[in-house]
Every structure is written in C-alpha cells, then in structure tokens.
Amino acid sequence: MMKNGNMDEGFFILAPRVGKKFFGEGDEFKDLYGSELAALRIISGSLAAGEPMTVSEISEMIGVTKSAVSQVISSLEEKGYTYKIKSEEDKRRMYLVLTDDGERIMEDINRVYKKRLNYIRKNFGEEEFDEFVRLFIKYIELCDSIDWKSVKI
C-alpha cells in the first residue's frame, strides 16, 4: 500500500476527472473551471519541485492538445493567477509561474482539497480508499499505455 501522502497525490490525479463533484459548484472557486484548477495544481507542483513547466509539457502530461492547454493558461493569465517567463537557457521556451494571487488561491485550493479529501477518506474507510485510488491509477496508466488505434474490439 502507498503511504497517505502518495495516495493523497494519487487522488488529485482523479480530482479533475470528477471535477465539480469534488470541488463543488458555487463554492469559493466559482471563477475557476475544473481544467483551470488542475492546471494551477500542476503549475504549483512543478514550481515546488523546482521544475517549472511549459504549456507543451502540461499538454503531454495530461494528454490534451497544446491549444486546449493554451486556452486554459490564457484564462488563468486574464484572471491574474499565472504569467510566463523566458527560460534562461533557451529564450524561445516560456515557463509558467504563479502570481501572488495564484499562490494565494493555491493555498485556498489546497486547504479545501485536504478538508474534502479527509472527509472522503473517513467515509470511504482507509483501506478501501487506498485500494480505490491504487486501482484507479492503475486503470489510468493502462489506458494511457494502450494504442487504441491498433486495438480491434
């Protein structure tokens, strides 16, 4: 079994997939779409790890087009949560960074996320919750590894 911290992070992989069911409608993040919440979490995590990400890297990571991620990032920039900086090594490369407002909203998102996750974990049961997340991550990894164009069903 994974430790709670890893399961918590694993569950966040699922959160964008369950979207508003997890973060709720009409709550404190009503100005953010699920895709924006997920993008903020990815950007924040990459910065915390000391590895800022580009739009292309986020696109590859979550399996959506660069255009779709660019739209999400543009919306976050308009809302004042992110901005781009040029790479020191390659001036063509633009990294995503959180503004002060972006950092503040991430603190709020993480606070709400942890409260809701603890509630779900408590009501699910520790072992069942860990098993659910482990199996769902396995399912996602399996789906990601399949070349669906070559599968005959």
Wavefront OBJ file of the C-alpha trace (Angstrom):
o trace
v 0.000 0.000 0.000
v 1.078 3.567 -0.651
v 1.548 5.975 2.226
v -1.210 8.576 2.750
v 0.801 11.380 1.109
v 1.147 9.385 -2.103
v -2.491 8.363 -2.004
v -3.478 11.988 -1.485
v -1.473 12.976 -4.549
v -2.879 9.986 -6.407
v -6.374 11.102 -5.572
v -5.645 14.533 -7.000
v -4.986 12.826 -10.333
v -8.624 11.774 -10.137
v -9.990 15.146 -8.986
v -10.003 16.792 -12.430
v -11.776 13.705 -13.755
v -14.527 14.048 -11.197
v -14.321 17.838 -11.472
v -17.190 19.710 -9.910
v -18.283 16.636 -7.998
v -15.153 17.046 -5.867
v -14.702 20.814 -5.781
v -18.424 21.576 -5.861
v -20.439 24.111 -7.757
v -20.955 27.608 -6.466
v -18.248 27.385 -3.831
v -15.219 29.600 -3.298
v -13.675 28.675 -6.667
v -16.656 29.519 -8.841
v -14.487 31.704 -11.099
v -12.335 28.666 -11.951
v -13.201 25.738 -14.203
v -12.030 22.230 -13.338
v -9.370 22.405 -16.040
v -8.065 25.651 -14.535
v -7.936 24.121 -11.057
v -5.983 21.183 -12.453
v -3.588 23.470 -14.361
v -2.952 25.582 -11.254
v -2.214 22.433 -9.250
v 0.208 21.166 -11.921
v 1.996 24.520 -12.191
v 2.218 24.858 -8.414
v 3.558 21.318 -8.022
v 6.168 21.766 -10.727
v 7.373 25.023 -9.159
v 7.526 23.401 -5.707
v 9.665 20.635 -7.221
v 11.949 23.253 -8.783
v 10.972 22.176 -12.295
v 8.793 24.833 -13.934
v 6.694 23.580 -16.838
v 5.747 24.830 -20.277
v 2.355 24.635 -21.969
v 3.696 21.788 -24.130
v 4.835 19.796 -21.109
v 1.448 20.159 -19.427
v -0.205 19.151 -22.688
v 1.880 15.963 -22.856
v 1.365 15.252 -19.169
v -2.433 15.366 -19.226
v -2.950 14.176 -22.798
v -4.782 17.128 -24.301
v -3.806 19.399 -27.166
v -1.390 22.253 -26.683
v -4.126 24.549 -27.985
v -6.529 23.446 -25.244
v -3.903 23.970 -22.536
v -3.017 27.367 -24.037
v -6.667 28.430 -23.716
v -6.715 27.392 -20.059
v -3.439 29.222 -19.376
v -4.682 32.344 -21.192
v -7.771 32.329 -18.996
v -5.622 31.960 -15.868
v -3.437 34.850 -17.046
v -6.518 37.039 -17.613
v -7.719 36.200 -14.103
v -4.310 37.217 -12.736
v -3.210 33.792 -11.464
v -0.317 32.975 -13.822
v 2.231 34.542 -16.109
v 5.044 33.316 -18.346
v 8.775 33.841 -18.020
v 11.507 33.138 -20.555
v 13.942 30.343 -19.928
v 17.493 31.449 -19.175
v 18.896 28.618 -21.336
v 16.511 28.895 -24.301
v 14.824 32.271 -24.828
v 12.138 30.619 -27.018
v 10.960 28.499 -24.090
v 8.322 30.044 -21.790
v 7.765 28.696 -18.294
v 4.532 29.081 -16.336
v 4.667 30.825 -12.976
v 2.065 31.705 -10.354
v 1.399 35.321 -9.445
v 0.932 36.287 -5.795
v -2.826 35.873 -6.348
v -2.134 32.490 -7.934
v -0.139 31.393 -4.900
v -2.898 32.607 -2.576
v -5.612 30.767 -4.470
v -3.474 27.619 -4.482
v -3.257 27.831 -0.696
v -7.058 28.072 -0.605
v -7.469 25.232 -3.122
v -5.107 23.006 -1.134
v -6.895 23.829 2.123
v -10.302 22.937 0.656
v -8.854 19.927 -1.170
v -7.376 18.492 2.043
v -10.602 19.011 4.002
v -12.679 17.306 1.323
v -10.167 14.533 0.807
v -10.100 13.805 4.549
v -13.898 13.708 4.591
v -13.978 11.258 1.667
v -11.190 9.128 3.167
v -13.008 8.992 6.526
v -16.324 7.997 4.956
v -14.777 5.602 2.472
v -12.561 3.857 5.012
v -8.770 3.984 4.905
v -8.147 0.612 3.256
v -10.960 0.940 0.720
v -9.861 4.462 -0.162
v -6.233 3.405 -0.720
v -7.357 0.441 -2.822
v -9.747 2.603 -4.859
v -7.037 5.149 -5.664
v -4.451 2.430 -6.418
v -6.816 0.675 -8.819
v -7.948 3.884 -10.487
v -4.335 4.973 -11.053
v -3.637 1.523 -12.493
v -6.656 1.952 -14.789
v -5.425 5.384 -15.973
v -1.900 4.064 -16.572
v -3.269 1.100 -18.522
v -5.480 3.340 -20.667
v -2.519 5.660 -21.282
v -0.348 2.738 -22.393
v -2.813 1.382 -24.973
v -2.573 2.406 -28.607
v -6.331 2.475 -29.146
v -5.957 2.903 -32.904
v -4.427 -0.548 -33.186
v -6.876 -2.288 -30.819
v -9.598 -4.287 -32.542
v -12.711 -4.598 -30.457
l 1 2 3 4 5 6 7 8 9 10 11 12 13 14 15 16 17 18 19 20 21 22 23 24 25 26 27 28 29 30 31 32 33 34 35 36 37 38 39 40 41 42 43 44 45 46 47 48 49 50 51 52 53 54 55 56 57 58 59 60 61 62 63 64 65 66 67 68 69 70 71 72 73 74 75 76 77 78 79 80 81 82 83 84 85 86 87 88 89 90 91 92 93 94 95 96 97 98 99 100 101 102 103 104 105 106 107 108 109 110 111 112 113 114 115 116 117 118 119 120 121 122 123 124 125 126 127 128 129 130 131 132 133 134 135 136 137 138 139 140 141 142 143 144 145 146 147 148 149 150 151 152 153
